[in-house]
Amino acid sequence: MQDNTNRQYDSAIKNCKEIFIKKTKDYGTSWRVYRTISVVDQIYIKAKRIRNIQEKKLQKVDDDLLSEFKGIVNYGVIGLIQLDLQNDETENVPVDIVSKLYDEKIAVSKQLMQDKNHDYGEAWREMSQESFADMILAKVLRIKQILSNQGKTLISEGIDANFYDIINYAVFALILSEE
């Protein structure tokens, strides 16, 4: 099962990264101006839209829900990159560097997924799309709380761990949508 999950994970990420790189070529790295809260709000907007459409069973804007989950993956990666580069004044990062940074963040995310799958037995395969949206929203609210605590936690994981979980929940939603 794990080999299949790894292939599915890689396939979902490949699609997300293609979009990310094309947008980087179109817009450059304009996202470098985002502070962490702005990245979190972008993820919130996407997850909230998914939840609203799930609840109302009606969608008025053409972008499908899968494109929103892909956007959540990519904003999660942006959030992680920004945490590393936040004090770097460079707003324009070359595409080849962005691609490398993307791969580094996804490698950590995938390893986390593999470790958790080992312990939890791929329980996510029995979850609903609604749960993924809710879990992403909960992680967003956790990051907002950590930010309001000046980035400090007493016992909980930090901002980066929440971004990694957000990425993985969105990838799981993408994988299950293909099954």
Secondary structure, DSSP 8 states (H G I E B T S, - for coil): -HHHHHHHHHHHHHHHHHHHHHHHHHHTTGGGG--HHHHHHHHHHHHHHHHHHHHHS---SS--HHHHHHHHHHHHHHHHHHHHHTT-------HHHHHHHHHHHHHHHHHHHHHHHHHHTSGGGGS-HHHHHHHHHHHHHHHHHHHHTTT--SSS--HHHHHHHHHHHHHHHHHHHH-
